[in-house]
């Protein structure tokens, strides 16, 4: 026990040391820079990078285990900078993908990439095969989801900081998800764990049905919130101050640039990447509150979210993995979130669970069923247990329906 405690202490010291505590949050920014240089080296490089990146995430979560440190920081600009850098870097790599998989001879873009990045786009376009194309689209969807939507989520929670809101909304615009800035902040945080919350998955719910249901309902709910806000203020809904309309225009601007860079085919490639990114966000939503129950009128507590302190998922996702703390006090910035070791814990890191929910749903449900049984026994109130049992009976998961 003493040796195990010593190893944990050494691990925590490593992640909290003077330099690493800042540098670790640049991992997503560094990943984008490396991807720009590796993915476009030639045939099969995009496939190797996609597979390598996926394995890096999964094995990293499995091998590095947990980091429960709660560190103090003095240079806050160093913690915000990587999120700001992600937008131009994401835009560049997405537009390169749009061009090489598109059908437009955009001379200006070709010359710019050759001048500033020493990248020959025409040579890359000629060298890629079908497997590379599929890998690039999947990778861009993953990148927009991880490096775009997640920091966008962090920034749109800072409602009093105009620059952060500006950057957050542009990051969300990459996945055509302006609704998230409204519904998540003003809807999900109030309704988490309730049947009315589109981002809370029911026990046994099909992941693909959830993606469709959540995406549609979140968008509808966002408009309802905006309409209610404008009616109470006595303002016209149809103006450029409407954050939903502004959000559509931002995404339309990115789509138009994609059309100019990659032609009609390139624009469709971009829209497919944006759709994948949005779907991956819903997979994260699916795992964050899967099967958890809250009673209407009761406050959201730490036990209404699945928590995780897995190192790699935490630093890639800007500590959104410390979800119990995030829902307890949404105004906390990502470096202020508490680790809550006693909260309900995910079996693995968030990103690992994303892959499992998407590609191995049967094992995801089996693994989470054991966690839900533990949640019912250890965390749920008597009223929550009653509702949990109702969901268990409808879940179709044999472990949950056994008496």
Residue, then its C-alpha position, 0 to 999 in steps of 0.5 A: x500500500x505504501x509503495x502504491x501511494x508513493x507511485x501515485x504521489x510521484x505521478x501527481x508530482x510529474x503532472x503538477x510540476x512547474x512546466x508540465x502543468x501548463x504544457x500538458x494542455x497544449x497536447x491537442x494544439x501539438x497534435x494538430x501541428x503534427x497532423x498537418x505535417x504527417x497526414x499529407x506526406x503521401x499514400x497511407x499516411x492519413x490512415x496510419x495517423x488516424x489508427x495511431x492517434x486512436x491507439x494513442x488515446x485508448x492505450x494512453x487512458x489504459x496505461x497512464x491511469x488517473x490524475x487526481x491533482x488539483x493544481x493552482x496556476x498563476x499564468x492563466x493566459x497560458x491555459x487559454x492560449x491553446x484553445x485560441x490557437x486551435x481555431x486557426x490550426x483546425x481551419x487550416x488542416x480542415x481546408x487542406x483536407x477539403x482541397x485534396x479531397x475536393x475538385x477545385x483548382x484553387x491557385x491562391x490556396x495552393x500557393x499559400x500552402x506552398x509558401x507558408x507550410x511547404x506543402x504541395x497540395x496537387x501532389x498530395x491530391x494525386x497520391x491519396x487513395x480511398x482508404x486515405x480519404x476515409x481516414x482523413x474525413x474520420x480524423x477531421x471529424x474527430x479533430x473538430x469534435x475534440x479540438x473544436x467543440x470541447x474548447x468551444x464548450x469551455x469558452x461559451x460558458x464564460x458568458x461575461x467574457x466577450x472575446x472568449x464567447x467570440x472564440x467559443x462560438x467560432x469553434x462551435x461553428x466548425x461543426x454547425x452547432x451554434x445551438x450548443x452554445x444556447x441549449x447546453x448552457x441554459x438548458x442541459x445544465x438545468x435539466x441534466x438527468x431529467x427525461x426532458x433533457x435531450x443530452x441524458x441517455x436512457x439505460x439501454x438506449x441505442x447510441x445511433x437513435x440517441x445521436x439523432x434524437x439529441x441533435x434534433x431536440x437540442x436544436x429545437x430547445x435552443x430556439x425555444x430558449x432564444x425565443x423566450x429570451x427575446x420575448x421577455x426583453x421585447x426585442x425582435x427575434x430576426x436580427x443579427x444580434x440573434x446568436x442562432x442566426x449569427x451561428x448559422x452565418x459563421x458556419x455558412x461562412x466556413x462552408x462558403x470558404x470550403x466551396x471556394x477552396x475545394x469546389x462542390x465536392x470539397x464543400x460536401x467533404x467539409x459538411x460530412x466532417x462537421x456532421x461526424x464532429x456533431x455526432x461525436x459530441x452526442x456520443x460524449x453526451x451519451x456517455x457523460x450521463x448514461x442511465x443516470x436519474x434525477x428527480x424533478x426539482x432536486x438540484x444537480x449533484x456530483x452523482x448525476x454525472x459520470x466522472x473520470x480522472x484518466x490523464x490523456x482524456x482529461x488533458x485532450x478534453x480540457x478536464x470536461x472529464x471532471x464532469x461532476x464538478x462541472x455540473x455542480x458549478x458550471x462557472x468554474x474554468x477547466x483548470x479549477x474543476x475538482x477531481x471528485x474521487x468519490x463521484x461515480x466513475x467511468x470504467x475508462x477515460x472518456x475518449x476510450x468510452x467514446x470508441x467503445x460506445x460507438x464501435x462496441x455498443x454491446x460491451x459498452x452496455x454490459x460494462x455500464x450496467x455493472x456501474x449502474x447497479x453500483x450507482x443505484x445502490x451507493x448514490x441514488x436516493x430512494x426516489x431515484x431508485x424507483x425511477x431507475x428500476x423503471x428504466x432497468x425494466x425497459x432497458x433490455x439489458x439482462x443484468x439490469x432486469x434480473x431481480 
